[in-house]
């Protein structure tokens, strides 16, 4: 009887998606987007906010199609599933067009703002993009901030979940008239991709999962993975003669600095890295750790970490301020959706023992747990069906990519999907971090995979040429951020 009810519910959802994918709810027009000279297509598809109430409230799903440079072969397009959760794919159009240039030569790229992001009924905390990143510290984050954020959000928050997001994506596929699509998911986009594979396997020709956030692993436990990534950085610094010579006591300096900041946050007056005006800069333990963690995401930004730690240990917080400046104006994440999904799909599955185990590390301890533990008990609740958490077993050609240096989705995450999907290849790239395709030649391997559909017969040799980590060892290095800091007047350490 239960199976009959499930089948009936699924049929209703499929019918509603088909109806809304084939009627006049779609608008599509030529347009231009920032960073791309050529004309592209911008679209909006009206969909039910609640797929079980097709005559109820509707929301517009915003998307951009980057047409194939040569569309003569009418190849199956590639749909991009953004990360976060909380990134808006259409806002990434310029960068993705560059990264997936080889793919776009012959295939359309479809970029959809997931419901709750971008122009698809955004769920954003009102002041998230207006915060003073220099004076604000994570320790000041309060329950009142969460309540104020929730009060600013509109709509039925229970409907802004991973499964409905995929129903929207499927409705866009139908509306655009594609029999099948290929999908690329990066970070949380891999979670969304796995949900797509479960709900609509026949719609997918192939799947790329880059930096996997498997359904079986709750988002929010980043203590052990961050520590692993940071310890690899420390090891690689000591293996490189110039880094070892410049920072022979780097780990000890890092721990001493944490102890100092835990006792009392530091406060300096600096010249604003961008404006040059005198600005108060407050550095707490959580702010310091969060800045380092964000730098661990890419090999390029990792190169700055040893120098930044050493300078901060000496009392010069200007390099740290320059890195914090990169977050001014927000980081492209719609915080309301981020919390809505993680607080309902992930947080309830994390036990106290899980937290204790994850906090047992020599990097930040339980630092990465604090915002979730504060936010989630206050957040409006919905709960996915238990079937949501089962491993995905769809027999679809799948390429899995992991970066060995990744601080949030380590290679062990990719093994969950590698073990459950029957037609996959898991490639671990030694000298890469988060979202491998964005910064390496893996984007070319993806293009080959989309043609051959054979994940086990790909030319991976270009990955061997990815250089090992290297590090900036003085303030006169060639990276513009550090040059700017070196030429900016510092302030007074208090």
Secondary structure, 3 states (H helix, E strand, C coil): CHHHHHHHHHHHHHHHHHHHHHCCCEEEEEECCCCCCCCEEEEEEEEECCCCCCCCCEEEEEEEEECCCCCCCCCCCEEEECCCCCCCHHHHHHHHHHHCHHHHCCCCEEEECCCCECCECCCCCCCCCCCCCCCCCHHHCCHHHHHHHHHHCCCCHHHCCHHHHHHHHHHHHHHCCCCCEEEEEECHHHHHHHHHHHHCHHHEEEEEEECCCCCCCCCCCCHHHHHHHHHHHHHHHHHCHHHHHHCCCHHHHHHHHHHHHHHCCEEEEEECCCCCCEEEEEECHHHHHHHHHHHCCCHHHHCCHHHHHHHHHCCCCHHHHHHHHCCCCCCCCCHHHHHHHHHHHHHHHCCHHHHHHHHCCCCCCCHHHHHHHHHHHHCCCCCCCHHHHCCCCCCCCEEEEEECCCCCCCHHHHHHHHHHCCCEEEEEECCCCCCHHHHCCHHHHHHHHHHHCCCCCCCCHHHHHCCCCCCCCCCCCCCHHHHHHHCCCCCCEC
